[in-house]
Amino acid sequence: MPRVSVIIPCHNRADLLAETLDSLIAQTYPDWEAIVADDGSQDNSLELAQKYAAKDNRIRACLRQGEKQGACVCRNQGLSMAAGEYVVFLDSDDLLLATCLEHRVARMDRMPECGFGVYQTEMFYRQAGDRKILWNIYTETSDLHRFLSKDVVWHTTGPYGARGC
């Protein structure tokens, strides 16, 4: 059983999905699985995910089941297939720094009383560091107030939690 399940909903993102999956394969922490849940793409997104799955047994590709569509439906389907102790959601255009999972697992292991953590996300244009903008920087304002003020508290990739929380 992998420690970390990475759930990736995908719809017509073949042009970016390879880079996302490459960032997972490059992780210094090897104990993960990735589930790419394709939302009925019209491009070759599903086929691309299947090619990656054929090369790396930590990656699985599936086609969304049922009538309902959307990233949340795909995330839920991926979550139902997940086996990891921890879960992180990625969008099909997100990248992880090579040490991301290693650092998150170590942090969560040091704080077993926490059900989940929220980690900073860096926004970039072409490569990490080119915009120097961090998402989810700490402020004295409560997350609830920030959310209600339309200040998005964290990005999809920010929360990292134990399954079942």
N, C-alpha and C positions, 0 to 999 in steps of 0.2 A: 504494500500500500504506500503510495507516495505521501510525503508530508504536505505538499502544496498542490492544490488544483487551481489551474489558471483557466478561466472560462472566457471565451472570445466569441461574441456574436459577430456575424459577418453578413453583409449584403452588398454585392457588387463592388468589392474592394480588392480584387485580384491585384491591382496595381500597387497596393500597400501591404497586403497581408503577408507577403514573403518577408518583408522587412521586420514586421512584428514577430513572426515566428523565428526569424534569425536572431532577434534579440533574446528570445527565450532559450534557444539552443546555446547561445553564448554565455548563459548564466554560470557563475562560479559555483552556485549551489545546484547540484545535479538531481536532487530528489523531488521532482515535480512531474506533473502531468498537465497537458493542455488539451482542452476540449473546444474545438472550433464548431460552433453551431451555425450552419449556413441557413439564411432566411430566404431561400428560394432565389438565389442570385441568377441573373441572366448572363453574367460573364462566366469566366472559368474559376471563380473563387473556390467552389467546392472541390473541383478537380485539383487545384493547387494545394488545398489543405490535405487532400488524400495523398498527393505525391509526397508531401512532408511526412505524413503519417507512415507511409511505406518505408521511408528512410530512417525514421526515429520512432521507436515504439512508445515513447512518452506522449506522442501526439495522436489524438483521435479526431476524426472529422465525421460530422453527422448532418443530416438535413433536418431542418425544423419539422416537427410533426404537428398536425392539426391545422385548423382553419386560421386561427389567430396568428398575426404577424408582429414583427417588431423585435427590437433588441432585448426588451425585458422578457418576452416569451422565450427567446433563444437563451438568455442567461438562466432562466428557470429550468429549461430543459437540460442545459449543460450542468447546472447544479445538481439535478436529479441523477446525473451520471457520474458525478465527482466522487472520488474515493479519498481525497486528501484530508488531512487533519485541519489544514488552513486553506482558505479560499481567497483568491484575488480575481477581480474582474478586469479585463483589458478590453478596449475597443480595438477594432481591426486596423486602426491607424496609430496605435500607441506603441511606444518603445520602452523597454526597461534597460537601465544601466546594467552592466554585467554583474554587479554585486548586489543588485536590488533584493533578490529573494534571500540571499545569504544574510544580509543585514536585517531584513524583516523577520526571518525565522529566529535569528539570534536574539533580537529584541523581544519577540513574543515569548521565547523560551525563558528569558530572564524575568518575565513578568507573568507567570502562569495564572495569576488572579484576573488578568484582563481577558475579556472575551474577544476584543478586537482593538485594533489601533488604526489611526489615520495618519498617513505619511504624506509628506510634501511631494508635490508634482512640479516638475519644471516644464514650462512652455518653451517651445523652440520653433524655429522656422525651417531650417535645413539640417541643423545639427545641434546637439545639446550644447547649451551655453551661448548660442548666438543671439538670444533675446534677453537673457538674464532676468527672467520673470519666474518667480516661484508662486505656486498656487497653494493655498492653505498655510500661509504664514501665521504664526501665533499672534493673536491680539488679545487685549483685555476684554473685548466684547464677546458676549456669549454666542456660541454657535447658533442657537435658536434665534437670537436677535439678528444676527448676520443673515441667516436664511430668510427670515421674514422681511428683511430689508433688501432682498434680491441680491445679496452678496453671496454667491455660491461658495459654500464652505469648503467643499472638496470636489475633486474630479473623480470620475469612475474608478480610476486606478488607486486612489488614495486609501480607501478602507481596505483593511486586511484583517480577516478574522477567522476564528475557529468555527468549523462547521457546527450548525445547530444553535448559534447565538442569535 
